[in-house]
Amino acid sequence: MKCLLVVSLATRFGGGETYLEQLAPILRDRIPLTVFCIHPELKNRLQSLGIHTCCLNLAGKWTDVFRIPLSILALLYFRLFRGESHVVLNGHAPAALALPARLLGYRIFVVAHLNLTERKTLLQRLLLHRRYLLSLRFVDRIICVSEPVAAELRAIFPRKDIVAIPNWIADIPPYCNRRPSSDGKLRLLFVGRLVELKGLALLLSAMRHLPTVSLTVVGEGQARDALQKMALELDVEFVGFQKITRPYFERADIFVNPTRGPEGLPMVSLEAMAHGMPCILSDLPVHVDISQGGEAAVLFKCGSVVDLTIRISELIANPPLRDQYGTQARQMILDHYCGSIAKNKYLQALEIE
């Protein structure tokens, strides 16, 4: 009988870990499943879902030094003593295990989350990019979380088995009627890591020209102190990392994702659309894709404070347009990004049925 091992080597909890939190229950009832990870929050969440999880909790600066060597030993252990025959390597870091997994006789699947062409720095291109592409040569199948990611990899590996299975919303929330705020301000929402590439500074700059809005920021990150200083004279509330984000989506009027990339398919964008929120998204290829060219969400020029300010102002001034975008966004999720569609595709891609 096939046994499946899923490997996550993330040192922070982000979109890739939310992805696993949704994927594991799909697979659990169809195949013996073990998740190997190093993030205790991921372990706790998966165990609460009844997923068999092994966590190697590496602290601080030693994480990057030891996670690959110890993960290779884990691959050996699971192959020889637990009988796992198939391995799913979730993301860039675990992809480095592809060659050891090949030598141990695993059937290897890699989940590709990011669009590589959006990596900007020379260091990223010389080290991360090259190492990652070399590792992909040893895998049996690459599963991409969006069509733009798949298209990029197909251009690099025209003979490789590459499939696109877009991220999805496992539990689509009920439709929510949004009530006006008590102070009359329109409530913006940002959900994501507080790091430069996620673009929150861009949104804060736009708010200086938008006195009739407030902003709630959900998330943590190394740039939090700098961003809070930037927001001192603005109506902004930082609420930190939240396990349960649904109440924030339900209370806000407009969701903004100003990310600069790289992105594969941001879960927070899908979540906002599933809640029927009018969304303003940077025009990265994946946002163009999930909004069908701007039909289900407002797109603004990535990195442009001026364009972002204009798009927010347009929605502020036009309540029927907000309702229209919210309705179209929710329907897009129901038609293309729901759990039943993803489940069938994954069972086939991972050769479970």
C-alpha positions, 0 to 999 in steps of 0.5 A: 500500500502506498504511504505518503510523506509531506515535508515542510521546512518553513521557519515561519508560518505563511501561505505555504503552511496554510496550504498544507493545513488545507491539503492534509485533510484532503489526503488523510482519508485516502492514503496513510499520511505523515507530515514532517515539519520544523514549525511548531505552529504547523505541527499543532494545527495539523495534529488538531486535525488528526494528521500524523505529524513529526516536528523537528523543532530547531531553534533560532540561528541553527535552523538553516544550518541543520534543517537539510542534513537532519531532513535527509536523515528523516527521509532515510528513516521514513523510507526504511522504517515507516514504509513511505514510498511517495514524498511531497516536498512543499516549496523551495527549501524542501526541494533541496531534498529531491536528489537524496529522495531520488537515491532513496527510491521515493516517488517525488512531487514538488509543490511550486509556490512562487513565480521565479521571474519576480525574484529581483536580487542578484543573490536570489538569482545566483543561489536560490533560483539556480539551486531550486531549478537544479533540484527540480530535475530530479523530481517526478512531477511538479505541482504548481499553485497557479497557472502563471507559476506553471507556465514559467516552469513549463518554459524552463522544463518543456519535457517535465511533468508539470500540472497547475492546481490553483490554491483553493478555499476549503471552507467557503464562508456564508455571505456577509452583509457589511454594516457601515462603521460608526465613524462613517469611515470606510474600513480597509483590511491588510492581511499578511507578513509585515515585510517589505515585499508584501507592500504595506508601506505602499498602502500606508503612503496611499492613506495619506491622501485618503482621510476618510478611511481606516485600516486594520493590519493583521500580521507580524514581521520584522518590519512591524516597528518601522511600519507602525512609525510610518502609520503614527498619524494615520487611522491604522490598527495593528492587531498582530498575527491572528489564527482566526482571520474570518472576523476581520474579513467580515468587518472590513469594507475593502481588502487591499493586497499591495504585494510586490511579489514574488507570489504563487497564489496568495491565500489571503486574496482568495480568502477575501474574495470568498468573503465577498469583499471588493478587493484591490490587488497589485497587478502581478500575473497571478492576480490578473489570473484569479480576477480574470483580468480585473473583472472580479477585483480591482487591479492597480499598477504594482508599486504605484502609490498614485494608482493605488490611491486612485483605485481606492478613491474610486471604490470609496465614491461608488458603493454599487461598484463595491457590491458588484466587485464583491459579488463577482469575487465570491462567484469566482471562488465558487466556480474555480477555487473551491475544495471539491475541485482541488480535491479531485485534482490532487488525488489524481496528481499524487496518484492516489486514485 
